[in-house]
Amino acid sequence: MSRYTPSVFQGRLVFVAPKGFSLTIEHPAERMMLRVLAGALICLAFCYVYLVSATVLNVVARRETAVHTTHLSTDVSELERAYFAASAGISPESAGELGLVPVAHVAYVHRLGNAAAASLSVPHNEI
């Protein structure tokens, strides 16, 4: 042995792992957390596939709707053309041939609107 006593600043090397955190030791909840994270990843993958497919289907449906709207617009314009052609053929002379006669006695009915009816039914000094 040496006759010199070790200094306070000298220490010894400890090769034993500390009792705190270590990467070589498995945490008790590690397997459960791995399963939860794997489940969440699978769920997110399914959500991604669903949203992408829904977006593609919406784009296809929008294109089909645009084509259908174009066809409907064409049908409406053809009906308008037929209406204007038919209305151009109606005149006072052709109305008699169809059995239409002028009205002899005209009577008009006037109905008060909601605002006028409300103002007549409420007394003057009440709200």
ABEGO torsion letter per residue (X at the ends): XBABBBBAABBBBBABBBABBBAABBBAAAAAAAAAAAAAAAAAAAAAAAAAAAAAAAAAAAAAAAAAAAAAAAAAAAAAAAAAAAAAABBAAAAAAAGBBBBABBBBBBBBBAAAAAAAABBAABX
